[in-house]
Amino acid sequence: MPALFIILIIVGVILFGFSFFVAALKFLLWVGLIILVIGIIGWIWRTLVGRR
């Protein structure tokens, strides 16, 4: 029985850490998406204003 509890604790700690990793990945995905959109808007702005 104690071995089962040790395994459950280890699995729980791994899943708990993995949930933070996934949350960080989601945050970085949104940050990357925002930076990409700003870059695209800046590129379009430069091409439209630069052609005058």
N, C-alpha and C positions, 0 to 999 in steps of 0.2 A: 504493500500500500504506500509506504513513503516514497518509493521510486516513482509511482504514478503522480504523486503530488509534486515531486521535483520536476518531472517532465512537464506537468501542467504549468508550473511557475516559469520554467524556461520558455515554453511556447508563448505564454502570456507576455513576458518581457519582450520577446522578439516581435510579437504582433504590435505591442505598444510602441516600440521604437520604429517599426515599419510604418505605423500610422502617422507619426511625425514626419517621416521621410516623404510619404505621399503628400502630406499637407504642404511641405516645403516645395515639392515638385509642382504642385498646383499653383502655388504662389509664384514660383519662378516662371511657369508657363504664362501666367497672366502678365507678369512684368515684361517678358520677352515679346508677347503679343502687342502690348502697348508701345514698346520701343519700335517694333516693326511698323506699326501704323503711323507713328510719328515720322519715321524715316521715309515712308511712302508719301505722306503728305508733304514733307519737305522737298522730296525729289520732284513731285508734281508741281509744287509751287515754284521751284527753281526753273523748271523747264518752261512753265507758262510765263513767268515774269522775265526770264532771260531772253525770250524770243522777240521782245518788243524793240 
